[in-house]
Amino acid sequence: MPAANPILLPELRLMLADGDTAGLREVAEELHPATVAEFSEGLDEADIWRLIETVPVERQAEIFPYYPLPRQVELVKEADRAHLGPLLEWMAADNRDDLLRELDPEFVEEILPLVAKAERHDIRMLLSCPEGSAGSLMTTEYASLPADITAGEAIARLRMQAPDSESIYYIYVLDAERHLVGFVSLRDLILAKPTALVADLMQRGVIAVRMDEPQEKVVDLLARFDFIAIPVIDDHARLVGIVTHDDVLDAVRQEATDEAQMSAAITPLGEGYLDAAITSMTWKRGVWLAILFATAAVTAMVLSTWKSPHVWLVAFIPLVIASGGNSGNQSATLVITALSTGDCKLSDWRRILRREFALGLLLGLILAVPGYLLALAYAPTPAQAVVIPATILSVVLIGSLVGSVLPLIFRSIGLDPALMSNPFVSAIVDVVGLVVYMGLALVLLG
Amino acid sequence: MPAANPILLPELRLMLADGDTAGLREVAEELHPATVAEFSEGLDEADIWRLIETVPVERQAEIFPYYPLPRQVELVKEADRAHLGPLLEWMAADNRDDLLRELDPEFVEEILPLVAKAERHDIRMLLSCPEGSAGSLMTTEYASLPADITAGEAIARLRMQAPDSESIYYIYVLDAERHLVGFVSLRDLILAKPTALVADLMQRGVIAVRMDEPQEKVVDLLARFDFIAIPVIDDHARLVGIVTHDDVLDAVRQEATDEAQMSAAITPLGEGYLDAAITSMTWKRGVWLAILFATAAVTAMVLSTWKSPHVWLVAFIPLVIASGGNSGNQSATLVITALSTGDCKLSDWRRILRREFALGLLLGLILAVPGYLLALAYAPTPAQAVVIPATILSVVLIGSLVGSVLPLIFRSIGLDPALMSNPFVSAIVDVVGLVVYMGLALVLLG
């Protein structure tokens, strides 16, 4: 655990200007790697390398992954090729995988020969896992033991393996073919008699995920069972890696951001808001705005056919469609969050629709009251004013139903339910709401 | 780590009907506590008690927290009072705190005398931490050691403390007044020479949070440094508890759900979608719909003053305000996600506004083109059609600015930026957009 010293960028710049290697080394050596990266992020690439090259490559490999990914890419491009091989070898497998996925594949092929053969195998395996799979989150660094040794021997072996960081706390028991046969925690080993056999201490029937399963499953299992890590196996139940709690936390936070952006009709930025280029932001927003514009164009076409003698109805157009849109957004968001937390499943669709029907009806009735009062102020007669509450009741109900059905449909055809849900629901409800409004006006007012 | 046996509810019901205590005990004893709770959730309260009372109270206390909180409350109400004291004593402090916060305070005062005195002190301290603070997430169960013993002695002491679960992996070094002076991991102790002093092994200047700091700070530190747990101190730097990785993960997931619901103008449900009562859902949605209705009523008042001779303009009302609303939703969501991930801060407001101005202008220009083409189909002359692209450009720009300013204002006055952001932004942009539309029509068409 690190010291929280407030070493600041200006002091680093001063040390660099003075060529104070000892001072730089102290910074890079003594602080937590995350803190070193944070304090030096403001430097240019050459200066960052001057800073971290004051320490051995093992330590460099600890600091490096704490720079933001786009920065790591820049740093790699600036680096001396001869230096890259050892750095990649020492980096934790999951961090290395994250970095290599950001690089140009040709560049990766160019630098891979610089990496030791054993690591190259791990690199290729991890790179072959599709994004969003359990495999793409995993690291190949874990502690493992055979079943036929004692707790005392096990601790002695773990001392020799001395695995990096916290992967020492969960130890997977493997047979000769690396099949995952059991699990034992370092706590179990410490508390056991040194002569007890691992086979007797271990728990069998270990919960694991297959490499190709979606990362949501990893998140759910880890959150449900409060594990530090979860093992990843191949099709033959052989252990290939683990996903650790910190990578799951990062994935959950990233997923929350991506979903929020998607549900507002933005292609997820995948980088910091202030770091994203204006051109890329324009594209990631513009393409969806254009699609939504096309939907909204339908409202113009629908409305242009409307030649009602009741001019006062025009004033209520935005009110009517906003009521439907708001109710639809609420329903869509409730269904999306319920699906993504596992509170409900696709198979619950009947219960969901019943709920949303009841809620839409209730909320529509509640809003119809002020709607009627407002309409009385503009309608020529109280009888004519009834068209407004009738429309509000209908569009709020329609909004609830459209808002809940759309994410269910998206999920059932394999799309992310959050996909531009909110504006898309509004767009549909706008069109349907207008048609209902015009229809009710025709029926009730002639 | 648990077995993943598919024991199912019907089998449990059969065992209960048969009075098969041995079978029930096997289920409650052998499976992971989370799995026991999951499989038995479908039973009524009395049957759940019949199931878990087959095992000792220590084990019951492990299973109990895995039921959803509303269910735990029901179970407590159904329980034999004499049984509650030991159960609460054995429950992990953070889980117990979560449960007690859900109970009626008078009921808590009634059952507290049943709990041993030492636990009562912890319970009162945790209950006194405000919701959303670091203290409200913490547990009082952690491993601690003095600095002046050797690694060998330390491991022997940890064996005696044999703390529950994973709190054994991070050990906090305290002085005689319980001030947090250092940190050592079980890994460090295992890898060190048995004769090495803890004082020489430990890291000083430990990163910690104060009890009253917001839980976001805990999340940020844990995510940044990849810790398993983070220590919580009081105003005198004395250790009072730790927040563990699993509680942070739960908090992050809950926060993501709450924020999504808030941003769609729903008071966070705080429970499962299908579990929430219709009356409570109606209230949590209805109150915001009513507020948004009041804002939308302004659009009706504004529009009712409009007596333009250019009737064709009416058809474009929904299109124009939807364009502004969609752009506003995008900006609001981008700023909210950037603020909540720490990608940008309130002090970046100048950069944010510059970005959104540029983006709003670009996106407005892009949408103005199809807007003009569509207008040509309905406007009497090409010159008159210009009012549509001019309005679209303006409202998209206004949407971007309103959408980015509103979350910044909310944050600056201490409100959650996500608070009903999306529909609220749309509501404001609707009104402003209509005024702009009417104004431009007046200026350009007379």
Interface residues (C-beta under 8 A of the other chain):
Chain A: M1 P2 A3 A4 N5 H32 A34 E38 I155 L158 R159 A162 S165 E166 I168 Y169 Y170 F183 S185 L186 R187 I190 L191 Q203 R204 G205 V206 I207 L222 A223 R224 F225 D226 F227 I228 H245 D246 V248 L249 D250 V252 R253 E255 A256 T257 E259 A260 Q261 S263 A264 A265 I266 L269 G272 Y273 L274 D275 I278 M281 T282 R285 G286 W288 L289 A290 L292 F293 A294 A296 A297 T299 A300 M301 L303 S304 W306 W312 V314 A315 F316 I317 P318 L319 I321 A322 S323 G325 N326 S327 N329 Q330 A332 T333 L334 V335 I336 T337 A338 S340 T341 D343 C344 D348 R351 I352 R355 A358 L359 L362 L363 I366 L367 P370 G371 L374 Y378 V396 N422 P423 S426 A427 D430 L434
Chain B: M1 P2 A3 A4 N5 H32 A34 E38 I155 L158 R159 A162 S165 E166 I168 Y169 Y170 F183 S185 L186 R187 I190 L191 Q203 R204 G205 V206 I207 L222 A223 R224 F225 D226 F227 I228 H245 D246 V248 L249 D250 V252 R253 E255 A256 T257 E259 A260 Q261 S263 A264 A265 I266 L269 G272 Y273 L274 D275 I278 M281 T282 R285 G286 W288 L289 A290 L292 F293 A294 A296 A297 T299 A300 M301 L303 S304 W306 W312 V314 A315 F316 I317 P318 L319 I321 A322 S323 G325 N326 S327 N329 Q330 A332 T333 L334 V335 I336 T337 A338 S340 T341 D343 C344 D348 R351 I352 R355 A358 L359 L362 L363 I366 L367 P370 G371 L374 Y378 V396 N422 P423 S426 A427 D430 L434
